Amino acid sequence: MNVIDIYEGSDGKATTALYEHLATLGPAGEIAMNLFRAQKCSTRAKVYSRRYKSDAYARKQWSLANLCKALADHAAALGLVYGWRIDEGQPQYPHVLYVDLPTGQCSFHSPRRLSGPYYKKAWQRKESVITILAFVEFVMNNPFPASSLTTQTPDKGTD
């Protein structure tokens, strides 16, 4: 499976196959799946017409809710840090979910705060999609027990 091609493409069967595969990889796979889905929905919503935009944003919110549940259940065991902050510069989407992955920090704006703690760190101003796709690849290519997630470093290549 080529994660970048699936992310950039519109092949529903390939996307579903990726989600099904990630779901078999335990808690890290569940987190990777929901990160990927939220990012893909967010990216698509920005280019869709008004008719499909609201559906894509609703699916992003659903994915973020699932992600927050998975993080609440598994982040500590996986050594992941996550939480919410306010972005005063985005009044329509002021709540920001941050997740620190072994591949870097990712973030999502949201119109409402979902479950999770307060996030104490600053935004690293990096593109989330790169971090998320690298994490999905990492989870798919590195079977590991939960306790080893933070001790392995993926080969990120050049950015």
HUZI-V478570 format. One record per residue. N is the residue number from 1. RES is the residue in one small letter. PSI is psi in whole degrees, -180 to 180 (none if undefined). D_CENTER is the distance of its C-alpha to the mean C-alpha in whole Angstrom. Layout:
N,RES,PSI,D_CENTER ; N,RES,PSI,D_CENTER
This chain:
1,m,129,18 ; 2,n,106,17 ; 3,v,-41,13 ; 4,i,-44,14 ; 5,d,-40,17 ; 6,i,-41,15 ; 7,y,-46,12 ; 8,e,-21,15 ; 9,g,-178,18 ; 10,s,33,19 ; 11,d,101,20 ; 12,g,-38,19 ; 13,k,-41,20 ; 14,a,-40,18 ; 15,t,-45,15 ; 16,t,-41,16 ; 17,a,-40,17 ; 18,l,-47,14 ; 19,y,-43,13 ; 20,e,-41,16 ; 21,h,-47,16 ; 22,l,-36,13 ; 23,a,-23,14 ; 24,t,-6,17 ; 25,l,20,16 ; 26,g,-161,15 ; 27,p,-42,13 ; 28,a,-37,11 ; 29,g,-39,11 ; 30,e,-43,10 ; 31,i,-44,7 ; 32,a,-43,6 ; 33,m,-47,7 ; 34,n,-33,6 ; 35,l,-48,2 ; 36,f,-48,5 ; 37,r,-46,7 ; 38,a,-42,6 ; 39,q,-43,6 ; 40,k,-43,9 ; 41,c,-42,11 ; 42,s,-45,10 ; 43,t,-44,12 ; 44,r,-41,14 ; 45,a,-31,16 ; 46,k,-18,17 ; 47,v,-11,19 ; 48,y,157,20 ; 49,s,168,24 ; 50,r,-36,24 ; 51,r,-41,25 ; 52,y,-17,21 ; 53,k,-48,19 ; 54,s,-35,19 ; 55,d,-42,18 ; 56,a,-42,15 ; 57,y,-36,14 ; 58,a,-40,15 ; 59,r,-35,13 ; 60,k,-47,10 ; 61,q,-40,12 ; 62,w,-43,12 ; 63,s,-41,9 ; 64,l,-38,8 ; 65,a,-43,11 ; 66,n,-40,10 ; 67,l,-46,7 ; 68,c,-39,10 ; 69,k,-47,13 ; 70,a,-40,11 ; 71,l,-42,11 ; 72,a,-39,14 ; 73,d,-33,16 ; 74,h,-12,14 ; 75,a,-46,13 ; 76,a,-46,17 ; 77,a,-30,18 ; 78,l,-5,15 ; 79,g,25,16 ; 80,l,143,12 ; 81,v,137,13 ; 82,y,166,11 ; 83,g,-177,13 ; 84,w,145,14 ; 85,r,169,16 ; 86,i,138,18 ; 87,d,100,19 ; 88,e,-23,22 ; 89,g,-4,22 ; 90,q,77,20 ; 91,p,-28,22 ; 92,q,-29,21 ; 93,y,66,17 ; 94,p,-19,18 ; 95,h,134,15 ; 96,v,124,12 ; 97,l,126,10 ; 98,y,140,9 ; 99,v,125,8 ; 100,d,113,10 ; 101,l,165,9 ; 102,p,-20,12 ; 103,t,0,12 ; 104,g,-174,11 ; 105,q,140,10 ; 106,c,160,7 ; 107,s,155,8 ; 108,f,130,8 ; 109,h,149,12 ; 110,s,146,13 ; 111,p,-20,17 ; 112,r,153,17 ; 113,r,131,16 ; 114,l,-169,14 ; 115,s,152,15 ; 116,g,163,15 ; 117,p,175,17 ; 118,y,141,18 ; 119,y,124,16 ; 120,k,-18,19 ; 121,k,171,18 ; 122,a,158,18 ; 123,w,134,15 ; 124,q,0,15 ; 125,r,43,16 ; 126,k,157,14 ; 127,e,120,12 ; 128,s,-35,8 ; 129,v,-40,8 ; 130,i,-45,10 ; 131,t,-44,9 ; 132,i,-47,6 ; 133,l,-38,9 ; 134,a,-38,11 ; 135,f,-43,9 ; 136,v,-47,9 ; 137,e,-44,13 ; 138,f,-49,13 ; 139,v,-40,13 ; 140,m,-32,15 ; 141,n,-3,17 ; 142,n,82,18 ; 143,p,133,19 ; 144,f,154,19 ; 145,p,156,20 ; 146,a,-39,18 ; 147,s,-14,20 ; 148,s,-2,20 ; 149,l,-45,16 ; 150,t,-9,17 ; 151,t,-12,20 ; 152,q,141,19 ; 153,t,122,18 ; 154,p,157,17 ; 155,d,104,19 ; 156,k,-12,17 ; 157,g,-155,20 ; 158,t,144,21 ; 159,d,none,19
